[in-house]
């Protein structure tokens, strides 16, 4: 069991950048042609982390927020085992 980070291909936040940042076997970065949240891609960078929407005003802001959510998710997984 791990963490899934999902991004839309049309978003400002690229899957390639996230793959470099979250280069771990327990974290998967998935890129989709469309994630069916119409209009969100044009509003600003966002990603889905285990089904939770994470937004940022800038790419760096969004990545910081994703890191915080990932750390929280990893901590919760560690507490389970």
Protein Blocks (a to p, Z undefined) as FASTA:
>chain_A
ZZdddddfkbmbdfklmmmmmgcfkbccdddfbgoighklmnoccddeehiacddfblkl
mmmmmmmmmmmmmmmmmmmZZ
